[in-house]
Amino acid sequence: MIDWKSIERPIVALAPMADMSDLPFCLVCKAEGTPLIFREMVSSEAIIRLNPKTLKMATFDERERPLVQQIFGANPDVMAGAARIIYERFKPDALDINMGCPVYNLVSNFNGAALINDPERSAAIVRKMKAAVPIPVSVKTRTGWKKDTDCLDFVKIVADAGADLISMHGRTREQGYSGKSDWRRVGEARRNVSHIPFLVNGDITSPELAKEAIEIAGADGVLIGRGGLGNPWFFRQVRHYLKTGEKLPEPTQDEIRETMRKHARLQVEHYSERGLVKLRKHLPWYVKHIPKMKHMKEKLVRISTLDELEDAIA
């Protein structure tokens, strides 16, 4: 179980990203020194129906610990039931509630960021989940729906309901992923709930930006999403820089190739070789910053076998 108040600071964690932060990628990140994992969201409705695909998504490897499982949903009783099932079956170290995803399929059913518009329901979800499980329950949210000041009262409501930690992305739902993450607004929200731990999220793509985000937001750490895609070394680099002010070297091309191979092997172990199709969305991120890689990227998004991957990266 994670004790958010005593966990080592600054906190450096992999953010929950739908279709990205699954078991294989999390294991790759953990092997490269990622201290803390937030797993991709699972549907509370699917969990209480014991949907096999969703239960597989919530399965994890002991090497991933400490691990936080994120859940989404809008019904407090269903969320509590799903939390109980996940805890009893899998024993994650903590649970997280998705109150920030901007995707239409979620918000159209009052999930994700739509919960910012319903503080009473959000508080009920926190209270019922807290009563259902003996592990910490946290909230991931945004600065608002349309107005970036929505978060200022919202964080107080979910904190009063018992949230053990809040993570905040510095954009509104209406912004999606456009514009810049507003760490100053995140900081205003953070000051309204100074009694509980708080993580800042959004646009953290270098160790220097991680330090700046923490300082501006007054946060206890960072939750890193897209900055870690194809870059599982990033979390170790950030942690080292925050502690020492020194930058670690970038991985060599040979290290990148070997990590891509490892990721692919884990993908096959977890999903069978058909899972390599799911890996296609990860692979171009590994070579994003290497010049003259257009031909390789074209091959990587078409691979279906380990041999094809080897041919692409050879």
Helices and strands as residue ranges (DSSP letters): E 11-14, H 23-31, E 36-43, H 44-48, H 52-58, G 62-64, E 67-72, H 76-90, E 94-99, H 104-107, G 112-117, H 119-132, E 137-144, H 150-160, E 166-172, H 183-192, E 198-201, H 207-217, E 221-224, G 226-228, H 234-244, H 253-271, G 273-275, H 276-279, H 283-286, H 294-300, H 306-313
